């Protein structure tokens, strides 16, 4: 069953964050698809969506300490909110 991981956090500088995110996502080949969104009235409020084929893959990604480390290096201003959803 497909699983979607949703990550939400604020960033200091969206352009700098996005450059690092794109490099990381390309190198790590995260999930089967992904999307990045910004709040209309607050471009520092970022929502990232990754789809995975299995819950195990999604849990491995979302629980990895290096994911949070990369987010902070890219300028995340707070601990990310990470949620997992399965297809219903």
N, C-alpha and C positions, 0 to 999 in steps of 0.2 A: 504494500500500500504506500502510495506517495506521501511524503511528509514535507511541509513547508516550515521553514525557520524564518521568523520575523525578528529583526534586530532594530531597536530604536535608541538613538542617543543624540546629544547635541555635540557639535563640533566647533572648534575655535575659528577655523578658516576652511570653508567648504572646498574651495579650489585645491588647496594643499591636501586636504583629506581625500578628495576624489582621486587625485593623481596617485596617492599611495594605495588607495583601495583598488584602483584599476590594475596597478602593477601586481599587488598581492593576489587578487582574484584570478588574474591571468596565469600567474605562476602556480597557484595552488589548485587551479581548475575546480573551483568550488561548486558542487552540486550539478544538477542537470540544466538549471536555468537560474537567472538572477535578475533583480531589478533594483534600482536605486531611486529614491524619491525624496523631495524636500517639501516641507510645509510651505504653503503659499505665502503666508504672512511672516514666516520665520525661516529663512534659508539655512540657519544653523541647526534646525531640527530635522534630522535625517532618519529615513526609514529604509532599511535594506531587506530584501526578500530573496531567499535562496530555496530552491526546491531540490529534494533528494529522493532517490528511489526507495530507500528504506529508513525506518526509524533509527536503526543502528547508525547509519551514516550521518543522519541529522544530529543525533545525540553526540556522536564523536566530534563533529564540527562545533556544535554549540557549547560543549563542555571543555574544549581545548583551551588551556591557559594562554597559548600563543595568540589566539584570536583576540582576546582582551588586550594583550600586550601590543599587538599591531594596531588596534583601535586607539589606544592611548598614544602610541608613537605618532599616529596620523593626526592627532589633535582632538580626540574625544574629550569632552568637558565633564563627563559624568560616567558612572558605571552603566554599561549598556543594559537595556531591558531586552531579554531574549526569550521568545516564546516559540513553542513547537505545536504545529497543527497537522492532523492527518486528514486525508481526503475523507469526506463523508458521503 
